């Protein structure tokens, strides 16, 4: 599966636009991580536990978007984007979305 943020894929011709492909995940913060984050915030620096959690969430949303596109018969996704939103005080959604297409050489 080709996934790109661009409108076109060099060397490929879009022969069919299927439509929206999407995948999301919702993650809640962890109390233990929050306590460590408070201490890290006091002294400065990266909060690596949150960095890892967000990276894992992005990958999961991306994988789900690819699964959605495949289920619709696509072999590529163009104009791919990520977005986040806060659902409640300690939970956030990460959404990956793009245009499911069929491309050929």
N, C-alpha and C positions, 0 to 999 in steps of 0.2 A: 504494500500500500504506500503510495507516494502521498506525503502530507507537506503542504507548503503554505506559506503566508501570502504568496503572490497570486495574482489573478490567473496567470498562465504558467505552464510547465515547459521550459525550453526543450525543444526536440519532440514534444508531444502535441497532439491535436485533440482538443476536447470534442468528442463526438456526441456526448449526451450529458445534459445537466440533470441530475436527479433531484437535488434540493438540499435541505438542511440536514447536516449530520451533527449530532451532539452527544456529549457525555459529561456527567457531573459526579461529584462526590461532596459529601458534607462531613466535615470534621469538627469534633469538639476539642477544646483545649483540655489538657491533662493537669490536674492539681500539682503533681510533682514538678512538672515542667514550669508551671507558673511560679512556684516558689524559687526555683533556680533562676528563672527569668528576672525576678525582682532583684535578686542579688547581682546578676549580670548587669542589670540596668543601673545599679548603684556605682559600679566600677567601670562600666562601658564595655564595648565590644560586641561581637556577634553572638546572638543566641542560637547556637548551633542546633539545638533540639527543634526549635521552630523552623529553622532553615530546612532541616531534613524532613520534617512533617509536611511542609508546604511543597517541597520537591516531590515527595511521594504522592501527595494529593494531585499535583499537576499530571504526573505520569498515569495515575489511575483514571483521571478524567480523559486524558488523551487516548488511553487504551479503550475506554468505553465508547469514545467518539468513533474510533476506527472500527470497532465491532458494529456500531450502528450503521456506518457507511457500507461495510461489507454486506450486512443483512439487507440493505437496500439495493445491492448489486453494483456498487461503485468499486473502482480500482484506484481512485485517488481522491484527495480532499484539497481544495484550493481555498484561499482566503481564510485560513485557519486563525483563530484568535482564542485567547483566554480571558475570562472575566471572573471577578470574585464579588461576593456579597456577604454581608453579615446577616445571619438569620436570627440570632439572639445573642445575648451577651457573651457567651463562650463558644459559639459555633459559627462556622463560615462555610459557604459553598464555593467550590471552584468549578467553573463551567468551561469546557472546551467546545468550540463550535466552528463549523466551516461549511463549505459547499461541496456536497458529494457529487462527483463527476465520473464519467467513463472517458478514459483517454486511450489513444493509440499512437504508435510511432508514425 
